């Protein structure tokens, strides 16, 4: 008698091309031995980031080719930028034996996916921003490459205060949720320590598109510096409107959490000139591994790697190297190999802290250039300073289970 | 076999066929969960003529209610699901009570406003809901000796609830209450003049719809282990409405078709083209212009076109409210 499993196998022959979960088809059609899952927002509002992330993953997988004598492949998983979809598709991938995942650009989807992957004894490395990923919600299966909010503020606000000793009055614009509050609290701590007057803060929602009201309040407070703490299109809109209000001429503007090249291309040099930006990655970083990556991407894609591309390339490489070191793709072995791993990364020497799975890496303060000073079409900014600042795992409230 | 039995049989066939033709228990579960939500939406849209953008509220509340119950109490799964349904029903009663004071576009605007209101409540009270990060770590406890950890085991549980809910909704739709809803939809003034308490009927329809949608939201949270903020967003209401409209608001099984089509086709299209939502938008335009009875209407036409079908043409007991002005009152 035919049982359900047999029926499933028979029916799948006929139906697999149509009903196999969409994002899973390429990898299984190719029949690779080791598959890295790449859950990225390929559609929806963050599709542009997903596209470059996928290119980065594809490049390193193609470059390495084989690991542990097995062919390497990757599985593009379209999260649609929705946590529910992301978790569902990751569950489906895990049911098919994928244990290693690199991706997750949005905090909400990364947090949810990390939990799911950890539950399935897999490994997930992400570049998402929420502090909880390696903080209060840290778990054995989740690693994070990007610097949390504390380090982003330490490496942007602090050096800028030192560079601009006369900027004594600061105004902040903050998205009202956990990420925004993380940035704001870190900034307030520095203001207090340095005797800076925090002349005001405007909270806005995550769906806000119009910032003129907040900017009017900021101008009325007559600050010396405006600290923009939102990100993505919201930070671009805030900056555009601030520049159109003439605020760039009246005060210093710092956008603490910029996306880098992909965002700068939409802003353009006229808006960016003289504005300071915080960034996780910039293609102009002077490190051996980054120079190598930039040359490879220029040769292959005739472009400079942006943050989404470079971070996906590196995080996937970390997983592959860890699997090679562990001699296995089994989650627990790869986790053990990753904990405490030191390697030459895009930002120089990088290390994965074992206690909370946070990668210890540099964060950068950039300054927008004038169009006339740009050496090539992507030379939007100069690196002003960089460094590593991290809370201890205890301060970050990570209690690894 | 009467029409209700036929539709129940078709729903049961869908529940049985999904594991045979799909390789993902998670996706199959999602189809049935949204089928429940779409059928509940249909009770308002198809049977009562109320185009509600508030379905996402009940879905999200169901997710949060079940998640909070399982995270902070030791109550069993069944109780968490019942609480989610109650939360959906109670809030739907409130939303319905206020919204039905206005008709047509003002009713739609009110449900939209409530949708935004509850979204921002969930967003603001992040200590309870997890805010933008969502409510994480929602467990999926076993039911007695039966573990629901495996995706197909969970599917079996969802399928069982789906069939119970579908049968219950059919019972409601075919009862005197359901027939009265149709009368209210077709001519509210006349129904009132005959002596029906129209307002109470509409509120009751809202409460039933809210309870079922809340239950669907709870099952969704258990499926993915998280209650994301997107579950209570306006877009969730929009998605549930689209499923209902694509399926056709003529009967409850049409909503199952709509949900299945939407969930599976979205999953397929998203890998083919990042701008797949454009295709979905195009499909909605086609449905609105040429297929006002949705997929079910298309099946009806095909059946009628067959030689056998001409002799026993299926005729829906109710007409879709999405039709030319002269044929119905609409919203």
Interface residues (C-beta under 8 A of the other chain):
Chain A: X4 X7 X8 X11 X12 X15 X16 X18 X19 X20 X21 X22 X23 X25 X26 X42 X43 X44 X47 X50 X51 X76 X78 X80 X82 X83 X84 X87 X88 X91 X92 X95 X107 X108 X111 X112 X115 X116 X119 X130 X132 X137 X176 X177 X178 X179 X205 X206
Chain B: X19 X20 X21 X22 X23 X24 X25 X26 X27 X30 X120 X123 X124 X126 X131 X132 X133 X134 X136 X137 X151 X220 X223 X224 X225 X226 X228 X229 X230 X231 X264 X267 X268 X269 X270 X271 X272 X273 X274 X275 X276 X277
